[in-house]
Amino acid sequence: MTVNRSSVRIIVHSQEGTCESGHYVGQEFLFDNDLPANFCPAAFHAIYPNLRTLQFGGDIPWEDAGTVHVACPDPFNPLVFKLVRKENETE
């Protein structure tokens, strides 16, 4: 059985404080099926369920189709990541 998977763009949408992994607003990564190079493993753990939902065509009810925002787990230096299913990109 062949499963259709979409790539998901991960964009650092907002930031407070200093990210220990060096992420910054506007930084982008592409998720095809593996942890992107130089991506914070703790943040990846937080966003992974939503990545998989978007990757396999699902949507989050309170977000626009193909898009979701997820915060990293650092409560003192939070980043918010915007995840966009590639086929939903308007740029």
Secondary structure, 3 states (H helix, E strand, C coil): CCCCCCCEEEEEEEECCCCCCCCCCCCEEEECCCCCCCCCHHHHHHHHHHHHHHHCCCCCCCCCCCEEEEECCCCCCCEEEEEEEHHHCCC
